[in-house]
Amino acid sequence: MHKMDKILADNLCIPSKLLTIIGAINWGFVGLLNFDLVAAIFGKRSFISRLVYILVGLAGVYMVIKYKAKYLAKREAKKGEHQYSGKQYSWSGIP
């Protein structure tokens, strides 16, 4: 990863987490109380509320991509750790 890409990724991480948390809290209110907090603050069909919904969606997609890449990197790192050798041992206590 280039230095500029790392700086951009670091700068997107915290706002993406915050927007994902805001979206989760909003959906929790919608599910539990049938109350849309974003629409209550900015108006039901206002441009700002639509922008918030779009940003929350983009933040969620970014988080999925980021954590998928992190998961795949961990999986690749573990790949060489414990490989099955094909040998079967008897009950003699040899691990």
Secondary structure as GFF3:
##gff-version 3
##sequence-region A 1 95
A	DSSP	alpha_helix	3	33	.	.	.	ID=ss1
A	DSSP	alpha_helix	37	42	.	.	.	ID=ss2
A	DSSP	alpha_helix	47	79	.	.	.	ID=ss3
###
